[in-house]
Amino acid sequence: MEEKVLVVPKSKCFFKIGFNQIPFEEISSLIKNEGFYLERGKAEYDFNYYQIIPYVIVKKDEQIFYTKRLKKQSESRLHEKLSIGVGGHINEVDAEIHNIVYLGLKRELSEELQPFSHSEPVFAGSLLDNSNDVSLVHLGLVFYVEAFDDVKIKEVNKMSGQFTDLKFLKSPQIYKKLESWSQILVNNM
């Protein structure tokens, strides 16, 4: 059976393009009232919906964890791109609608990163971008966690990762390699 992912109709979204600092209650209400599950294959190419994506920025002191998506990763449109966010789709397995974003976020962290101690996730805002086909069908929910120990990639055949500073991420040769969501967030840091 095909994976189903949480979506909301674009017609019900009230966010502007870019990074929006909004209360989590607004997102939660939208999901509770308008969210439903759609087959991922359909959702990836149906421009009437946004797939909800928890997007977690892992920080440690003044450093930011970034990853490079390798060619073995499933989303070919993002191969070789750099990202400051860890995350992914919310699935039916994430269950309870009132807490679904946090459950999906924690599942995604555990799938992509080795277990590490960190602060509770802090919601920062929503993220919309219409610059490419991937972003046109995704609504990012940006969270921060503070790492208390080392962070390592779990699936090293799909991505690599390490901590760096904001100056490095803003350098022209690196910035142009960042996926669009990461560029928007780096510009807002």
RAKAKA-V948989 format. One record per run of one state. SS is the DSSP state (hx for helix, st for strand, lp for the rest). FROM is the first residue (numbers start at 0). TO is the last residue. If there is no record, write none. Layout:
# RAKAKA-V948989
ss:from:to
SS:FROM:TO
SS:FROM:TO
This chain:
# RAKAKA-V948989
ss:from:to
lp:0:2
st:3:8
hx:9:11
lp:12:16
st:17:19
lp:20:22
hx:23:33
lp:34:34
st:35:38
hx:39:42
lp:43:47
st:48:59
lp:60:61
st:62:68
lp:69:74
hx:75:77
lp:78:80
st:81:82
lp:83:84
st:85:88
lp:89:89
st:90:90
hx:91:93
lp:94:95
hx:96:111
st:112:112
lp:113:116
st:117:117
lp:118:120
st:121:127
lp:128:133
hx:134:136
st:137:146
lp:147:151
st:152:152
lp:153:157
st:158:163
lp:164:164
hx:165:169
lp:170:170
hx:171:174
lp:175:176
st:177:177
lp:178:178
hx:179:186
lp:187:188
